Amino acid sequence: MEKEHPMHPGILLKKQLQSANIKAKFVAEKIHVSNSQFGDILNGKRRITPKIALLLEKEFGYRAKEWVRLQADYELELERIEMVNGVNESTL
């Protein structure tokens, strides 16, 4: 039985920014990353690294520890799903 994929923390961040009416471009500029890189985070294609989490905390008050934990939980759940679905170590 396949498990549903968990939500990437970048997608959660995207929803928070949208609900606060904060533009992604504005955030990218404030934390000094390219629009493309930040867009990848918001679309679940790139990790929220500890550095990005700290920059979000510094500029916007979002707790860095929480974003790092959400990212780790997300990655752990993806690994769990792969194990349950029979992905073996030789494919890693």
C-alpha positions as a printed Julia matrix, in Angstrom:
92×3 Matrix{Float64}:
  0.0    0.0    0.0
  1.47   3.37  -1.03
  1.5    6.21   1.44
  0.64   9.75   0.42
  3.59  12.11   0.12
  3.98  14.57   3.0
  3.89  18.32   2.39
  7.24  19.93   1.65
  7.91  22.74   4.16
  8.51  25.17   1.29
  4.9   24.71   0.22
  3.8   25.48   3.78
  5.98  28.62   3.7
  4.38  29.6    0.39
  0.92  29.32   1.94
  2.0   31.41   4.94
  3.43  34.12   2.7
  0.28  34.16   0.56
 -1.99  34.45   3.59
  0.13  37.36   4.88
  0.14  39.0    1.42
  3.95  38.86   1.24
  5.42  38.47  -2.24
  8.02  35.76  -2.83
 10.21  38.22  -4.73
 10.31  40.51  -1.69
 11.39  37.64   0.57
 14.04  36.46  -1.89
 15.52  39.95  -1.99
 15.49  40.3    1.81
 17.26  36.98   2.38
 19.64  37.5   -0.56
 18.75  34.48  -2.69
 17.7   34.47  -6.32
 14.03  34.49  -7.21
 14.61  31.16  -8.94
 16.15  29.52  -5.87
 13.44  30.83  -3.59
 10.76  29.77  -6.06
 12.22  26.26  -6.02
 11.94  26.22  -2.23
  8.33  27.41  -2.34
  7.48  24.77  -4.96
  9.06  21.91  -3.01
 12.0   21.43  -5.37
 14.73  22.66  -3.03
 15.4   22.17   0.68
 14.96  24.77   3.38
 18.56  24.68   4.57
 19.65  25.78   8.05
 21.1   28.93   6.44
 17.81  29.79   4.69
 15.93  29.06   7.93
 18.2   31.45   9.85
 17.75  34.15   7.21
 13.96  33.75   7.38
 14.18  34.05  11.16
 16.37  37.15  11.01
 14.27  39.0    8.44
 10.75  37.83   9.25
 10.77  36.26  12.69
  9.96  32.76  11.43
 11.63  30.37  13.87
 14.63  28.75  12.18
 14.48  25.68  14.38
 10.91  25.01  13.29
 11.76  25.16   9.56
 14.78  22.91  10.0
 12.65  20.44  11.96
  9.91  20.51   9.32
 12.5   19.85   6.6
 14.02  16.96   8.54
 10.57  15.48   9.26
  9.68  15.78   5.57
 12.86  14.02   4.44
 12.45  11.31   7.07
  8.89  10.64   5.92
 10.02  10.41   2.29
 12.62   7.8    3.3
  9.97   5.89   5.25
  7.67   5.87   2.23
 10.48   4.57   0.02
 11.21   1.78   2.49
  7.54   0.83   2.76
  7.19   0.84  -1.02
 10.14  -1.52  -1.39
 12.9    0.73  -2.62
 16.1   -1.05  -1.75
 19.49   0.4   -0.85
 21.02  -0.54  -4.2
 18.92   2.16  -5.9
 20.2    4.94  -3.6
